[in-house]
Amino acid sequence: MSEEIIWEKRGHIRIMTFNRPEAMNAANVEMLQLHGQYFQEFVEDDDAWVLIFTGTGRAFSTGLDLKAIKEIFAMQPRPRTLTSPDPPEIWKPIIAAINGYAVGLGCELALACDIRIAADDARIGLPEVKRALVPGAGGCQRLSRLVPLGNALMMLCTGDWIDAQEAYRIGLVQKVVPRDQLLDEAIQLAERICDNAPGAVRTVKEAAYRGLEVPLREALVQCRDFDVRNRQTSAEDIEEGVKAFAEKRKPVYKGR
């Protein structure tokens, strides 16, 4: 079994760890194939509620392995992931636990996640313009939606990367922790999410993203519709949540 990516299952949590530390977790063909395979497994597995991305060694990911670039561009079909031109609609929460360098496609993957936690030694950036290239996997679009436009353009137009504290200051990451606490922090966050009813969690994620696409008045109508749908699809979990509150115990949700 390949170790290019380590795939772990911890209850309802899935952890995808990029494991090419000698190459700063730059993606080659095999890594991209495994990434797509495991990601699709997460999408389709009803028992998988939260996904964590992280890396081994000194980097989260430094993007594509330039030594394998011809093979990568020749891949047919390319695996479908969060950074694909047409990523699958997925409303399960996804966390980036950013250790070390997250640059190029590695940065774009972190931007595509819902929540980003950074180690205190993290370095994040999109240096493509330094090589006469542009971030082609959503970097321009996602970065400018996550942070103030001036901050996004400063990063994009200079190609410079920023450290963890600056990423936190501008709102690019939600928390900075010591390196040795990073994965534990991400798992604890995922566990807190998994304590909640998965149908409700997915509904609020979808409502939040869909609401950004339309005017506020329309988003409020959408939210009402989402609430009605959740009541229909999560009836057992709603009953369990109310019952557990009355009995002063932790609810046990089943996703239905």
C-alpha positions in Angstrom: 0.0 0.0 0.0 1.4 3.4 -1.0 2.4 5.9 1.7 2.3 9.0 -0.6 -0.9 9.8 1.3 -1.8 8.5 4.8 -5.6 8.0 5.1 -7.0 7.6 8.6 -10.4 7.0 9.9 -11.2 8.1 13.5 -14.9 7.6 14.1 -16.7 10.1 11.9 -13.5 12.0 11.2 -11.3 11.3 8.2 -7.6 12.6 8.0 -5.7 12.9 4.7 -2.0 13.5 5.4 0.3 14.3 2.5 3.4 12.2 3.0 6.2 13.2 0.7 8.3 15.2 3.2 11.4 14.8 1.1 9.6 16.8 -1.7 7.9 19.2 0.7 4.7 17.3 -0.1 4.6 18.5 -3.7 2.1 16.4 -5.6 3.2 13.9 -8.2 0.8 11.7 -10.3 0.4 9.0 -7.7 -0.3 11.6 -5.0 -3.0 13.3 -7.1 -4.6 9.9 -7.9 -4.7 8.9 -4.3 -6.0 12.4 -3.3 -8.9 12.0 -5.7 -9.6 8.5 -4.6 -9.7 9.2 -0.9 -11.6 12.5 -1.4 -14.3 10.7 -3.4 -14.5 8.1 -0.7 -15.1 10.8 1.9 -17.8 12.4 -0.3 -19.7 9.2 -0.7 -19.3 7.7 2.8 -22.3 8.6 4.9 -20.4 7.7 8.0 -17.7 10.3 7.3 -18.7 13.7 8.7 -15.6 15.8 8.8 -12.4 15.8 6.7 -9.0 17.1 7.9 -6.1 17.9 5.4 -2.5 18.1 6.8 1.0 17.2 5.8 4.1 15.6 7.2 7.5 17.3 7.7 8.1 20.9 6.9 5.2 21.5 4.6 1.4 21.3 4.2 2.0 21.2 0.5 4.1 23.1 -2.0 1.8 22.4 -4.9 2.6 20.4 -8.0 5.9 18.6 -8.3 7.6 20.4 -11.2 9.7 17.3 -11.9 6.5 15.5 -12.8 4.7 18.4 -14.4 4.5 16.8 -17.9 3.0 13.6 -16.5 0.6 15.6 -14.4 -0.6 17.7 -17.3 -1.1 14.5 -19.3 -3.3 12.8 -16.7 -6.7 11.9 -18.2 -9.0 12.3 -16.5 -7.6 14.5 -13.7 -8.9 13.5 -10.3 -11.9 15.5 -9.1 -11.0 17.4 -5.8 -11.8 20.6 -4.1 -9.4 22.5 -6.4 -10.9 21.0 -9.6 -12.4 23.4 -12.1 -15.8 21.8 -11.2 -15.4 20.6 -7.6 -18.2 18.4 -6.3 -20.8 20.2 -4.1 -20.0 18.9 -0.7 -21.5 20.2 2.5 -19.5 18.2 5.0 -17.1 20.5 6.8 -13.4 20.4 5.7 -10.5 21.6 7.9 -7.0 22.5 6.8 -4.4 21.9 9.4 -1.6 23.9 7.9 1.9 22.8 9.0 4.9 24.7 7.5 4.6 25.8 3.9 1.3 26.0 2.0 2.2 27.6 -1.3 0.9 27.3 -4.9 -1.7 24.5 -5.2 -1.1 23.7 -1.5 -2.3 27.2 -0.6 -5.3 26.8 -3.0 -6.3 23.6 -1.3 -6.2 25.3 2.1 -8.3 28.2 0.7 -10.9 25.7 -0.6 -11.4 24.3 2.9 -14.0 25.7 5.3 -11.8 26.3 8.3 -8.0 26.8 8.5 -5.8 26.2 11.5 -2.2 27.1 11.2 0.9 26.0 13.0 3.0 28.9 14.3 5.7 28.2 11.7 3.3 28.2 8.8 4.1 30.1 5.6 1.2 30.7 3.1 1.3 32.2 -0.3 0.6 32.1 -4.0 4.0 32.8 -5.7 2.9 32.0 -9.3 3.5 35.5 -10.7 7.2 35.2 -9.8 7.3 32.5 -12.6 5.0 34.4 -15.0 2.1 32.1 -14.1 -1.3 32.6 -12.4 -3.0 30.6 -9.6 -5.1 28.3 -11.8 -7.0 26.3 -9.2 -9.1 29.0 -7.6 -6.5 31.0 -5.7 -7.4 34.4 -7.0 -11.1 33.9 -6.6 -11.1 32.3 -3.1 -8.4 34.5 -1.5 -10.3 37.6 -2.5 -13.4 36.3 -0.9 -11.7 35.3 2.3 -9.7 38.4 3.1 -10.0 42.1 2.3 -9.3 42.7 -1.4 -6.2 44.9 -0.8 -4.7 42.1 1.3 -5.5 39.5 -1.3 -4.1 41.6 -4.1 -0.9 42.3 -2.2 -0.3 38.6 -1.9 -1.3 37.8 -5.4 0.5 40.6 -7.2 3.8 40.3 -5.2 3.8 36.5 -5.0 5.1 36.9 -1.5 4.0 34.6 1.3 2.9 35.6 4.7 3.5 34.0 8.1 0.9 32.5 10.4 0.3 35.6 12.5 -0.3 37.8 9.5 -2.6 35.1 8.1 -4.5 35.3 11.4 -4.6 39.1 11.4 -6.2 39.3 8.0 -8.7 36.5 8.7 -7.1 33.9 6.4 -6.8 31.4 9.2 -9.0 31.0 12.2 -6.4 30.0 14.8 -2.7 29.7 15.2 -1.2 27.0 17.6 2.2 25.6 18.4 3.4 23.1 15.8 3.2 20.1 18.1 -0.4 20.9 18.9 -1.7 21.4 15.4 -3.2 18.0 14.6 -4.7 17.6 18.1 -6.3 21.0 17.7 -7.8 20.1 14.4 -9.1 16.8 15.7 -10.6 18.4 18.7 -12.4 20.9 16.4 -13.6 18.1 14.2 -14.9 16.2 17.3 -16.8 19.2 18.4 -18.4 19.4 15.0 -19.2 15.7 15.1 -21.0 16.2 18.4 -23.7 17.9 16.5 -26.3 16.5 14.1 -24.6 16.0 10.7 -27.7 17.0 8.8 -28.0 20.3 10.6 -24.2 20.9 10.2 -24.4 20.3 6.5 -27.5 22.4 6.1 -25.9 25.5 7.8 -22.8 25.1 5.7 -24.8 25.0 2.5 -27.0 27.9 3.7 -23.9 30.0 4.5 -22.3 29.4 1.1 -25.5 29.7 -0.9 -26.4 32.9 0.9 -23.2 34.5 -0.4 -24.4 34.0 -4.0 -27.6 36.0 -3.7 -28.9 39.3 -2.1 -29.7 39.2 1.6 -33.5 39.1 1.2 -33.3 36.1 -1.1 -30.8 34.4 1.2 -33.3 34.8 4.1 -36.0 33.0 2.1 -33.5 30.3 1.2 -32.7 29.9 4.9 -36.3 29.2 5.7 -36.4 26.6 2.9 -33.2 25.0 4.3 -34.8 24.8 7.7 -37.9 23.1 6.4 -35.8 20.6 4.5 -33.7 19.8 7.6 -36.8 19.2 9.6 -37.8 16.6 7.1 -34.5 14.9 6.6 -33.3 15.0 10.2 -36.5 14.2 12.0 -35.0 11.5 14.2 -32.0 13.6 15.2 -34.2 16.5 16.0 -36.2 14.3 18.3 -33.0 13.0 19.9 -31.6 16.5 20.4 -34.8 17.6 22.2 -35.0 14.5 24.3 -31.3 14.6 25.3 -31.7 18.3 26.4 -34.6 17.3 28.6 -32.7 14.4 30.1 -29.5 16.5 30.6 -27.3 14.1 28.6 -25.2 14.2 25.4 -27.3 13.5 22.3 -26.4 10.5 20.1 -27.0 11.5 16.5 -27.4 9.1 13.6 -27.6 11.4 10.6 -31.3 10.9 10.0 
